[in-house]
Amino acid sequence: MKVFSDHSRPTPDRPAVRALVAGSVGNFIEWYEFGVYGYFATVIAARFFTPEGAGTAEGLVRTYASFALAFFFRPVGAALFGRLGDKVGRRPVLILVIALMTGATTLIGVLPTYATAGALAPWLLTFLRVVQGLSAGGEFGGAVSVLTEFAPPGRRGLYGAWQSFTVALGLLGGAGVAALLATMLDPGQLGDWGWRLAFLLTLPMGLGALWLRLRLEETPSFRGDAVREVPPAREMRAAIALGAGRVMGWAAAGYTFLVVLPSYLQSTLDASFQQALLATVLANVGFAVTILPAGLLSDRVGRRPVMLAGAALVVALSVPLLNLLQDDGTSNTVKGAWVFGAGAVVGLMAGPGPAMLSEMFPTSVRYTGLGLAYALSNAVFSGCAGLIITQSVRRTGNVDIPAYYAVAACAVSVLALAVTKNPAGKVGREDADAGDRADVRDVVRRDRRGGGRPEPRR
């Protein structure tokens, strides 16, 4: 029987293409919903978290607290579903998490508001956000494992980048739906029932994603890795911490410029809902444009150089960007170009990021390891972004807080990316030079010997 390992991957064929679609589609659903929640934060705050007599800012803070709580359940979902995915396979767990995400998001669209259900309304919304957090925690590790384990030799960066690309598409889809509803409906209709349509649209999308995953095959690495070498717990913890540090800047800058931006522009700079959404769409378009090229570039020059460039650019440009947005004398065209550029810089980190995390862990613990690294980073630096920024601006009056937040996180990522030794390096691989190109050599050796497992590396 032919044995597959991480070093003998199929060439792009129908199962690989199917895996690319099925692995990516869940991320679209997940980030569409998280984007919609962020874009409608002010509406949700008024309907669920602002009792009579409470202030608008207080309701927005509570809304972001619920948003953050869902992110803190992501590591729980990553650990729970990750261990399951590493034991029974990627496919069944990915089917389960997309069903949970679809059900919870759809139910948000039919929840009673505070005016109808009183104090029960925010608790129901928070419960559904927790379910979403658990399922989202299990989504990333499984999706990236599927994408990178099906990737042909030398293409893990490009295949993994599809995870981030569908994140951009999901955020753009959410922004597009929000903008369409805001254009077609007056503010009263949008606040009364229009916002619900954005969440209810998840049902048909989720059913389509579920159908695709039911047709998904198990990955070659999981089926064929006869020797499941598990790194020591200490090495695993160190690798997870290092991975979280490496994607910290991606998490913080991504949420600051791609999701939190609308409510910041509205509450701090007095922009209209439509203006805020337009700025967000431009940022997300810039984000989407650079992701796949960044992933492909990382297959040629390595993951770290591309991600380091993105993190360094965020450090250099965040404060000038915020100052420009605050300047009434700057034209909207120039502001739009800078917002587009901010999204593009985040894409430089998001493109190689999934493959970089995948290569840090062996097949036996990959779902769990990369899922936890990503979830822990996102729990703190994505989920808390809106809460931290809103509260800090509110207390200090400093409108540059979003820039400082992104800069601090990216500075840490620069340091983490500069570390060359992978704690789980005995069984994991990091850069394209050490991973993808070595895979190509192993496949050549195997083919010359007529098949079988690759020669051990010396």
C-alpha positions, -999 to +999 in steps of 0.1 A: +000+000+000+013+034-009+022+055+022+019+093+023+038+115+046+043+152+050+070+148+024+050+130-003+021+151-014-002+147-043+001+169-073-029+193-078-058+170-087-095+169-080-092+160-043-067+188-037-089+213-054-119+201-035-099+204-003-089+239-012-126+249-016-140+229+013-112+240+036-116+277+028-154+280+027-157+277+065-134+306+070-156+327+048-187+319+068-169+325+101-154+359+092-185+371+074-203+368+107-175+383+128-173+411+103-211+417+103-210+418+141-183+444+141-199+465+113-232+465+131-216+470+166-234+504+171-268+489+161-263+458+183-252+480+212-284+500+210-307+469+207-291+446+232-267+464+255-282+498+261-310+498+287-331+530+290-310+557+304-276+542+296-251+560+274-242+551+239-205+546+247-214+523+276-235+501+253-207+499+227-182+488+254-206+460+265-210+450+229-173+447+224-171+428+258-194+402+243-173+402+211-141+396+232-158+368+253-164+348+221-127+352+213-117+339+247-136+307+240-116+302+208-086+286+226-110+262+243-125+253+210-090+249+195-079+226+223-112+206+223-117+202+185-079+201+178-073+171+199-103+154+184-091+163+149-056+149+156-071+116+168-101+109+145-093+131+114-097+166+100-128+159+080-154+149+107-144+177+130-146+204+102-181+192+094-191+196+131-177+231+135-193+245+104-227+231+116-222+248+150-212+281+135-241+282+110-267+274+137-254+299+162-251+328+136-286+321+122-301+322+157-286+356+163-308+369+135-340+359+153-331+369+189-354+392+209-339+426+217-336+443+252-369+461+245-387+427+242-369+403+265-352+427+289-320+415+306-323+381+290-316+394+255-279+403+260-273+369+278-288+350+249-267+369+225-236+363+246-243+325+248-245+323+210-213+343+207-197+317+230-208+289+207-194+308+178-161+312+196-159+275+203-166+265+167-143+292+153-115+279+175-119+245+159-122+259+124-087+275+119-066+245+129-086+221+108-089+243+077-052+251+076-042+215+082-064+204+053-051+232+030-014+226+038-015+188+040-031+187+005-007+213-009+016+201-037+054+204-030+066+239-028+031+254-026+022+253+011+025+291+013+001+296-015-024+270-004-023+282+032-029+318+020-063+308+008-074+306+045-065+343+049-079+352+015-113+337+024-111+357+056-108+388+035-136+377+013-158+371+044-151+405+058-157+421+024-189+401+021-201+413+055-192+449+047-209+446+013-241+433+029-240+459+056-235+487+030-263+474+008-287+472+037-277+507+049-283+520+014-316+503+008-331+509+042-336+540+062-319+541+097-352+532+114-357+501+093-320+491+096-321+493+134-356+476+137-351+446+115-327+452+086-296+441+106-312+407+111-310+399+074-272+400+075-271+372+101-299+352+085-280+350+052-256+327+070-280+298+068-279+292+030-242+298+030-236+274+058-256+247+042-236+250+011-203+248+031-216+217+049-224+200+016-188+207+004-173+193+036-194+162+034-177+154+001-142+162+015-116+134+017-093+129+047-058+144+042-030+123+028-007+132+058-033+120+084-042+088+065-006+079+057+015+090+086+021+056+102+045+069+128+028+096+148+058+112+166+045+136+194+069+163+207+073+166+245+047+188+262+074+214+271+084+218+234+047+220+224+040+248+248+070+267+237+061+263+200+025+274+207+038+305+225+062+313+198+036+309+171+012+331+190+038+358+192+045+356+155+009+362+145+002+387+173+008+416+149-014+401+122-042+397+148-040+431+163-034+451+131-060+431+112-088+437+136-078+473+142-078+483+105-103+457+091-131+454+117-129+480+145-123+509+120-160+515+113-171+521+149-139+541+156-146+564+127-182+568+138-177+572+175-144+591+175-143+610+142-180+615+137-181+598+103-214+585+090-222+548+088-218+548+050-184+566+052-171+542+078-181+512+058-165+526+026-132+530+045-135+494+058-142+481+023-111+498+009-090+484+037-103+449+032-098+451-006-062+461+000-059+432+024-073+407-001-051+419-030-018+411-012-026+378+005-022+353-023+009+370-038+024+371-002+018+334+003+033+326-031+063+348-024+069+330+009+072+298-011+102+313-028+120+334-001+106+319+032+078+329+055+097+351+079+110+377+055+076+384+041+059+386+075+087+407+090+082+432+062+045+435+070+050+439+107+077+465+102+055+485+079+027+485+104+051+499+130+063+526+107+029+537+092+002+533+118+005+566+135+008+586+102-023+568+090-044+578+120-031+614+119-041+616+082-076+603+089-081+629+116-070+657+092-100+675+077-078+691+051-068+658+035-088+647+005-110+616+007-090+601-022-057+603-003-074+589+028-088+561+008-054+553-007-038+551+028-066+529+042-062+506+012-024+505+019-030+497+055-050+466+046-024+456+020+004+457+047-017+434+070-020+410+040+018+406+040+015+389+074-017+371+067-006+354+035+024+333+048+010+331+083-011+299+080+017+279+063+042+292+089+021+279+117+014+246+100+051+240+095+059+245+132+040+213+142+040+176+130+009+159+117+002+142+151-004+176+168-008+200+140-045+206+143-041+213+180-008+232+179-015+257+151-051+261+162-041+270+198-013+294+187-037+313+164-066+312+189-046+324+218-032+353+198-066+362+185-083+359+219-062+387+233-052+409+204-083+405+181-112+399+204-101+426+228-092+451+201-125+469+200-129+468+238-094+481+246-094+508+219-129+520+227-123+521+265-088+537+261-100+564+237-130+571+260-108+574+292-078+592+278-093+612+249-063+602+228-075+594+193-042+578+183-048+547+205-056+524+176-022+531+161-004+525+193-022+492+198-012+479+164+023+491+167+029+475+201+016+441+189+036+442+156+068+451+175+064+419+195+058+399+163+090+413+148+110+399+178+092+365+176+098+362+139+134+370+144+138+338+165+151+311+141+148+280+163+115+262+164+110+246+198+093+216+181+119+217+153+128+180+157+096+171+140+083+205+126+096+227+099+094+265+095+106+282+063+101+275+027+139+268+025+137+242+052+103+228+043+089+232+009+122+228-010+132+199+011+098+183+003+107+186-034+140+168-028+123+141-008+097+135-036+125+132-062+144+107-041+112+086-035+104+087-072+140+076-081+137+046-057+103+037-071+080+049-043+078+043-006+087+066+022+113+093+017+148+089+028+155+103+063+170+137+064+206+139+075 
